[in-house]
Amino acid sequence: QVQLVESGGGLVQPGGSLRLSCAASGFTLDDYAIGWFRQAPGKEREGVSCISSSDGSTYYGDFVKGRFTISRDNAKNTVYLQMNSLKPEDTAVYYCAATLKYYSEIDDYSRTFAYDYWGQGTQVTVSS
């Protein structure tokens, strides 16, 4: 059974850091492109970052560039999202997703339609 489980969310003060983990079971994560998305109350789910399976290309939304870093640990079958310099507007439920679909443009992996498998999400709250 294919399963993705996010962890690492929580409450952090502005300027702080969190590292989210996306652990896979039932499949080998390095065969898949992985995306991180977030959804704040009343807003649409948006692509935060993604990493391809083919060459490790990455995408970051403009709102997180320079602050967030996506990485893989294939030995642990886990993908991470390191989040630094967090802002109150980063508050949301963060989801990871996986897909075997191939897109020539890394930006296409920032769209929700690109993904077949989703985790349940982890809450990130940035507040003083």
Sequence and secondary structure as in RCSB ss.txt:
>XXXX:A:sequence
QVQLVESGGGLVQPGGSLRLSCAASGFTLDDYAIGWFRQAPGKEREGVSCISSSDGSTYYGDFVKGRFTISRDNA
KNTVYLQMNSLKPEDTAVYYCAATLKYYSEIDDYSRTFAYDYWGQGTQVTVSS
>XXXX:A:secstr
  EEEEE  EEE TT  EEEEEEEESS GGGSEEEEEEE TTS  EEEEEE SSS  EEE TTTTTTEEEEEEGG
GTEEEEEE S  GGG EEEEEEEE    SSGGGGGSGGG SEE   EEEEE  
